[in-house]
């Protein structure tokens, strides 16, 4: 995406995202709406473009946000970007012409029935463990607060797994810096780092440290979650269990995540 459509604002946001790895939430919504309804491009390609460049890219939030704009998340509900709203919220900086006047919902498959909220695995403090930090949760202190005393610490990342295309260098740099910060906070600055192609080496480390359990924060969905599932398949024949621990507040709040943000906020905050 070179930002050469000629659409006022849209091209600026495309270039800003590529250059900085960030866009304001309003700009993200306007961009997605123009992409889908004015340019009539596949929403999947737009979602991929965001995920490859956003330093705060989250597989679930990004995918569902694009689906919501296109009417695929809440049936019949879409988001239409208008020149008036853009001009108002950018204080007249942008007023694009020729935007779609309507936002008909995209064709969709039936929304699947809600699944039970995940419970996560139980934390066994007696088993010799390796703490596995992932890019999906860089605040593993809650596991230490529960009494986990690991024999070793390791890191699992899968930034490249966010897309079949190349993920921006600034996303790799941001993730690496965030991992470094997390390791510093838990006193393991030199913990080895592994990717999807290094699972055998990660299990070798667990073996050397005498760990029979790899303990990691619960990853709901996305490349890290898929990699953890793959790790578990390889670990079981070696007598190693991958234990994914769900935070208590996530466990309590998850059952209320069935509709939009405002209903969720009312349920969990009163």
C-alpha beads as a LAMMPS data file, in Angstrom:
LAMMPS data file: protein, C-alpha beads

270 atoms
269 bonds

1 atom types
1 bond types

-500.0 500.0 xlo xhi
-500.0 500.0 ylo yhi
-500.0 500.0 zlo zhi

Masses

1 110.0

Atoms # bond

1 1 1 0.000 0.000 0.000
2 1 1 1.817 3.091 -1.273
3 1 1 -0.747 5.721 -0.346
4 1 1 -1.384 6.835 -3.909
5 1 1 -5.168 6.568 -4.232
6 1 1 -5.702 10.319 -4.282
7 1 1 -8.230 10.068 -1.427
8 1 1 -7.667 12.914 1.026
9 1 1 -6.627 11.555 4.421
10 1 1 -6.589 7.917 3.381
11 1 1 -3.202 8.194 1.665
12 1 1 -1.765 10.087 4.631
13 1 1 -2.929 7.390 7.049
14 1 1 -1.460 4.640 4.877
15 1 1 1.928 6.349 4.805
16 1 1 1.747 7.173 8.518
17 1 1 1.054 3.550 9.393
18 1 1 3.944 2.290 7.288
19 1 1 6.297 4.922 8.704
20 1 1 5.350 4.823 12.399
21 1 1 3.500 1.561 13.041
22 1 1 0.580 3.388 14.595
23 1 1 -2.737 5.055 13.765
24 1 1 -5.338 6.705 15.990
25 1 1 -8.427 4.538 16.455
26 1 1 -10.644 6.946 14.488
27 1 1 -8.225 6.822 11.557
28 1 1 -8.198 3.024 11.699
29 1 1 -11.995 2.940 11.410
30 1 1 -12.124 5.506 8.597
31 1 1 -9.356 3.682 6.751
32 1 1 -11.090 0.302 7.020
33 1 1 -14.428 1.750 5.893
34 1 1 -12.914 3.487 2.858
35 1 1 -10.941 0.339 2.012
36 1 1 -14.051 -1.839 2.082
37 1 1 -16.873 0.378 0.820
38 1 1 -15.190 3.030 -1.351
39 1 1 -12.285 1.090 -2.835
40 1 1 -14.173 -2.228 -2.618
41 1 1 -11.072 -4.173 -1.664
42 1 1 -11.152 -7.472 0.260
43 1 1 -11.310 -6.763 3.985
44 1 1 -8.873 -9.624 4.619
45 1 1 -6.125 -7.808 2.706
46 1 1 -6.732 -4.634 4.699
47 1 1 -6.636 -6.522 7.982
48 1 1 -3.377 -8.143 6.882
49 1 1 -1.933 -4.744 5.956
50 1 1 -2.690 -3.468 9.449
51 1 1 -1.333 -6.546 11.209
52 1 1 1.939 -6.368 9.261
53 1 1 2.544 -2.743 10.240
54 1 1 0.861 -2.042 13.592
55 1 1 3.265 -2.197 16.511
56 1 1 0.234 -2.898 18.731
57 1 1 -1.260 -5.341 16.237
58 1 1 -3.400 -7.983 17.943
59 1 1 -4.790 -10.869 15.855
60 1 1 -8.156 -10.986 17.595
61 1 1 -8.787 -7.249 18.001
62 1 1 -7.570 -6.396 14.502
63 1 1 -9.577 -9.138 12.779
64 1 1 -12.790 -8.473 14.680
65 1 1 -12.492 -4.713 14.151
66 1 1 -12.239 -5.121 10.391
67 1 1 -15.110 -7.606 10.431
68 1 1 -17.213 -5.187 12.487
69 1 1 -16.654 -2.362 9.974
70 1 1 -17.732 -4.676 7.151
71 1 1 -20.838 -5.965 8.937
72 1 1 -19.430 -9.440 9.514
73 1 1 -19.187 -9.282 13.292
74 1 1 -22.514 -7.787 14.315
75 1 1 -24.998 -8.893 11.621
76 1 1 -26.418 -5.941 9.699
77 1 1 -24.244 -3.362 11.457
78 1 1 -21.522 -1.629 9.430
79 1 1 -19.430 1.506 9.785
80 1 1 -19.576 4.192 7.106
81 1 1 -16.817 6.815 6.962
82 1 1 -18.165 10.216 5.916
83 1 1 -16.372 13.350 4.800
84 1 1 -18.243 15.401 7.419
85 1 1 -17.203 13.202 10.324
86 1 1 -13.600 13.065 9.133
87 1 1 -13.469 16.846 8.691
88 1 1 -15.022 17.402 12.119
89 1 1 -12.645 15.104 13.969
90 1 1 -9.531 16.241 12.097
91 1 1 -10.480 19.916 12.561
92 1 1 -10.759 20.424 8.835
93 1 1 -7.420 18.880 7.934
94 1 1 -9.061 16.221 5.771
95 1 1 -12.338 16.225 3.832
96 1 1 -12.171 13.389 1.294
97 1 1 -14.405 13.504 -1.740
98 1 1 -16.097 10.629 -3.503
99 1 1 -16.548 8.365 -0.499
100 1 1 -19.154 5.626 -0.640
101 1 1 -22.595 6.884 0.359
102 1 1 -23.713 3.488 1.634
103 1 1 -22.144 0.618 3.531
104 1 1 -24.105 -2.543 2.743
105 1 1 -23.022 -5.511 4.881
106 1 1 -20.609 -7.886 3.195
107 1 1 -21.812 -11.421 2.437
108 1 1 -21.165 -13.584 5.443
109 1 1 -21.418 -17.063 6.813
110 1 1 -23.656 -17.537 9.889
111 1 1 -21.978 -16.395 13.080
112 1 1 -20.966 -19.505 15.061
113 1 1 -22.589 -20.168 18.407
114 1 1 -20.691 -18.839 21.434
115 1 1 -18.265 -21.317 22.917
116 1 1 -17.699 -21.834 26.637
117 1 1 -15.181 -19.452 28.148
118 1 1 -11.738 -21.045 28.538
119 1 1 -10.649 -22.122 31.996
120 1 1 -6.946 -22.490 31.413
121 1 1 -4.813 -25.157 33.060
122 1 1 -4.088 -25.633 36.743
123 1 1 -0.729 -24.448 38.015
124 1 1 1.235 -27.266 39.675
125 1 1 3.828 -25.634 41.902
126 1 1 5.453 -28.956 42.731
127 1 1 6.503 -29.846 39.179
128 1 1 9.941 -28.702 37.978
129 1 1 9.025 -25.982 35.492
130 1 1 10.319 -23.710 32.777
131 1 1 8.617 -20.312 32.517
132 1 1 7.860 -19.475 28.885
133 1 1 7.233 -15.791 28.181
134 1 1 5.458 -14.956 24.914
135 1 1 4.844 -11.742 22.995
136 1 1 1.119 -12.118 23.729
137 1 1 1.607 -11.548 27.463
138 1 1 4.680 -9.680 28.622
139 1 1 3.562 -9.335 32.236
140 1 1 4.170 -12.859 33.577
141 1 1 4.677 -11.557 37.112
142 1 1 1.262 -12.903 38.084
143 1 1 2.645 -16.418 37.733
144 1 1 5.511 -15.576 40.064
145 1 1 3.020 -14.044 42.491
146 1 1 1.201 -17.386 42.532
147 1 1 4.370 -19.053 43.740
148 1 1 5.935 -20.295 40.501
149 1 1 9.672 -20.851 40.916
150 1 1 10.959 -21.933 37.539
151 1 1 14.267 -23.624 36.825
152 1 1 14.720 -21.529 33.695
153 1 1 13.060 -18.779 31.659
154 1 1 12.672 -18.762 27.881
155 1 1 10.848 -16.629 25.308
156 1 1 8.616 -17.659 22.404
157 1 1 7.762 -15.179 19.664
158 1 1 6.189 -15.530 16.228
159 1 1 6.081 -12.044 14.749
160 1 1 6.595 -13.374 11.223
161 1 1 3.582 -15.651 11.731
162 1 1 1.229 -12.683 11.715
163 1 1 1.097 -12.711 7.916
164 1 1 2.190 -14.756 4.896
165 1 1 3.788 -11.501 3.712
166 1 1 6.739 -9.694 5.258
167 1 1 6.024 -8.097 8.624
168 1 1 7.481 -4.590 8.987
169 1 1 10.894 -4.216 10.607
170 1 1 9.535 -1.760 13.169
171 1 1 7.079 -4.426 14.382
172 1 1 9.978 -6.846 14.933
173 1 1 11.982 -4.142 16.723
174 1 1 9.071 -3.095 18.911
175 1 1 8.327 -6.678 19.923
176 1 1 11.973 -7.416 20.696
177 1 1 12.234 -4.284 22.832
178 1 1 9.049 -5.172 24.700
179 1 1 10.393 -8.668 25.370
180 1 1 13.662 -7.200 26.654
181 1 1 11.718 -4.963 29.043
182 1 1 9.685 -7.919 30.355
183 1 1 12.756 -10.066 30.912
184 1 1 14.425 -7.242 32.800
185 1 1 11.452 -6.892 35.139
186 1 1 11.498 -10.572 36.103
187 1 1 15.271 -10.718 36.460
188 1 1 16.018 -12.901 33.441
189 1 1 17.604 -10.516 30.918
190 1 1 19.599 -13.242 29.173
191 1 1 16.749 -15.732 28.706
192 1 1 17.042 -17.461 25.320
193 1 1 14.516 -16.626 22.628
194 1 1 12.846 -19.116 20.321
195 1 1 10.548 -18.985 17.305
196 1 1 8.177 -21.391 15.576
197 1 1 11.101 -23.157 13.904
198 1 1 12.980 -23.637 17.179
199 1 1 10.546 -25.785 19.150
200 1 1 12.896 -28.770 19.334
201 1 1 15.610 -26.536 20.765
202 1 1 13.164 -25.138 23.315
203 1 1 12.265 -28.647 24.451
204 1 1 15.964 -29.520 24.609
205 1 1 16.412 -26.612 27.009
206 1 1 13.587 -27.889 29.192
207 1 1 15.216 -31.325 29.232
208 1 1 18.610 -29.902 30.226
209 1 1 17.034 -27.956 33.075
210 1 1 15.104 -31.018 34.266
211 1 1 11.757 -29.332 33.664
212 1 1 8.773 -31.597 33.120
213 1 1 6.369 -28.696 32.696
214 1 1 6.470 -25.570 30.527
215 1 1 4.334 -22.889 32.157
216 1 1 3.153 -19.950 30.064
217 1 1 0.424 -17.287 30.144
218 1 1 -2.720 -18.256 28.241
219 1 1 -2.656 -17.107 24.602
220 1 1 -6.229 -16.975 23.218
221 1 1 -5.731 -16.940 19.450
222 1 1 -3.244 -16.027 16.747
223 1 1 0.218 -17.220 15.745
224 1 1 1.538 -17.614 19.303
225 1 1 -1.494 -19.648 20.354
226 1 1 -1.048 -21.891 17.298
227 1 1 2.667 -22.275 18.037
228 1 1 1.922 -23.263 21.635
229 1 1 -0.460 -25.942 20.376
230 1 1 2.288 -27.237 18.099
231 1 1 4.763 -27.119 20.978
232 1 1 2.408 -29.184 23.115
233 1 1 2.190 -31.885 20.410
234 1 1 5.972 -32.167 20.310
235 1 1 6.349 -31.964 24.084
236 1 1 3.987 -34.773 25.086
237 1 1 6.088 -37.641 23.640
238 1 1 9.058 -36.245 25.550
239 1 1 7.228 -36.328 28.868
240 1 1 6.835 -32.553 29.048
241 1 1 3.499 -30.836 29.662
242 1 1 2.695 -27.371 28.307
243 1 1 0.556 -25.585 30.907
244 1 1 -1.303 -22.449 29.853
245 1 1 -2.437 -20.345 32.813
246 1 1 -5.390 -17.979 32.451
247 1 1 -5.415 -14.876 34.627
248 1 1 -8.139 -14.799 37.280
249 1 1 -9.619 -11.518 36.036
250 1 1 -9.701 -12.857 32.453
251 1 1 -11.497 -15.974 33.642
252 1 1 -14.103 -13.886 35.440
253 1 1 -14.593 -11.342 32.651
254 1 1 -14.526 -13.690 29.650
255 1 1 -18.141 -14.947 29.949
256 1 1 -19.362 -11.367 29.480
257 1 1 -17.471 -10.852 26.210
258 1 1 -20.438 -11.851 24.052
259 1 1 -21.447 -8.519 22.506
260 1 1 -19.962 -5.067 22.037
261 1 1 -17.655 -3.072 24.274
262 1 1 -20.296 -1.031 26.072
263 1 1 -22.331 -4.039 27.202
264 1 1 -19.096 -5.703 28.349
265 1 1 -18.091 -2.586 30.288
266 1 1 -21.458 -2.422 32.008
267 1 1 -21.217 -6.084 32.990
268 1 1 -17.714 -6.008 34.431
269 1 1 -17.584 -2.439 35.786
270 1 1 -21.162 -1.871 36.803

Bonds

1 1 1 2
2 1 2 3
3 1 3 4
4 1 4 5
5 1 5 6
6 1 6 7
7 1 7 8
8 1 8 9
9 1 9 10
10 1 10 11
11 1 11 12
12 1 12 13
13 1 13 14
14 1 14 15
15 1 15 16
16 1 16 17
17 1 17 18
18 1 18 19
19 1 19 20
20 1 20 21
21 1 21 22
22 1 22 23
23 1 23 24
24 1 24 25
25 1 25 26
26 1 26 27
27 1 27 28
28 1 28 29
29 1 29 30
30 1 30 31
31 1 31 32
32 1 32 33
33 1 33 34
34 1 34 35
35 1 35 36
36 1 36 37
37 1 37 38
38 1 38 39
39 1 39 40
40 1 40 41
41 1 41 42
42 1 42 43
43 1 43 44
44 1 44 45
45 1 45 46
46 1 46 47
47 1 47 48
48 1 48 49
49 1 49 50
50 1 50 51
51 1 51 52
52 1 52 53
53 1 53 54
54 1 54 55
55 1 55 56
56 1 56 57
57 1 57 58
58 1 58 59
59 1 59 60
60 1 60 61
61 1 61 62
62 1 62 63
63 1 63 64
64 1 64 65
65 1 65 66
66 1 66 67
67 1 67 68
68 1 68 69
69 1 69 70
70 1 70 71
71 1 71 72
72 1 72 73
73 1 73 74
74 1 74 75
75 1 75 76
76 1 76 77
77 1 77 78
78 1 78 79
79 1 79 80
80 1 80 81
81 1 81 82
82 1 82 83
83 1 83 84
84 1 84 85
85 1 85 86
86 1 86 87
87 1 87 88
88 1 88 89
89 1 89 90
90 1 90 91
91 1 91 92
92 1 92 93
93 1 93 94
94 1 94 95
95 1 95 96
96 1 96 97
97 1 97 98
98 1 98 99
99 1 99 100
100 1 100 101
101 1 101 102
102 1 102 103
103 1 103 104
104 1 104 105
105 1 105 106
106 1 106 107
107 1 107 108
108 1 108 109
109 1 109 110
110 1 110 111
111 1 111 112
112 1 112 113
113 1 113 114
114 1 114 115
115 1 115 116
116 1 116 117
117 1 117 118
118 1 118 119
119 1 119 120
120 1 120 121
121 1 121 122
122 1 122 123
123 1 123 124
124 1 124 125
125 1 125 126
126 1 126 127
127 1 127 128
128 1 128 129
129 1 129 130
130 1 130 131
131 1 131 132
132 1 132 133
133 1 133 134
134 1 134 135
135 1 135 136
136 1 136 137
137 1 137 138
138 1 138 139
139 1 139 140
140 1 140 141
141 1 141 142
142 1 142 143
143 1 143 144
144 1 144 145
145 1 145 146
146 1 146 147
147 1 147 148
148 1 148 149
149 1 149 150
150 1 150 151
151 1 151 152
152 1 152 153
153 1 153 154
154 1 154 155
155 1 155 156
156 1 156 157
157 1 157 158
158 1 158 159
159 1 159 160
160 1 160 161
161 1 161 162
162 1 162 163
163 1 163 164
164 1 164 165
165 1 165 166
166 1 166 167
167 1 167 168
168 1 168 169
169 1 169 170
170 1 170 171
171 1 171 172
172 1 172 173
173 1 173 174
174 1 174 175
175 1 175 176
176 1 176 177
177 1 177 178
178 1 178 179
179 1 179 180
180 1 180 181
181 1 181 182
182 1 182 183
183 1 183 184
184 1 184 185
185 1 185 186
186 1 186 187
187 1 187 188
188 1 188 189
189 1 189 190
190 1 190 191
191 1 191 192
192 1 192 193
193 1 193 194
194 1 194 195
195 1 195 196
196 1 196 197
197 1 197 198
198 1 198 199
199 1 199 200
200 1 200 201
201 1 201 202
202 1 202 203
203 1 203 204
204 1 204 205
205 1 205 206
206 1 206 207
207 1 207 208
208 1 208 209
209 1 209 210
210 1 210 211
211 1 211 212
212 1 212 213
213 1 213 214
214 1 214 215
215 1 215 216
216 1 216 217
217 1 217 218
218 1 218 219
219 1 219 220
220 1 220 221
221 1 221 222
222 1 222 223
223 1 223 224
224 1 224 225
225 1 225 226
226 1 226 227
227 1 227 228
228 1 228 229
229 1 229 230
230 1 230 231
231 1 231 232
232 1 232 233
233 1 233 234
234 1 234 235
235 1 235 236
236 1 236 237
237 1 237 238
238 1 238 239
239 1 239 240
240 1 240 241
241 1 241 242
242 1 242 243
243 1 243 244
244 1 244 245
245 1 245 246
246 1 246 247
247 1 247 248
248 1 248 249
249 1 249 250
250 1 250 251
251 1 251 252
252 1 252 253
253 1 253 254
254 1 254 255
255 1 255 256
256 1 256 257
257 1 257 258
258 1 258 259
259 1 259 260
260 1 260 261
261 1 261 262
262 1 262 263
263 1 263 264
264 1 264 265
265 1 265 266
266 1 266 267
267 1 267 268
268 1 268 269
269 1 269 270
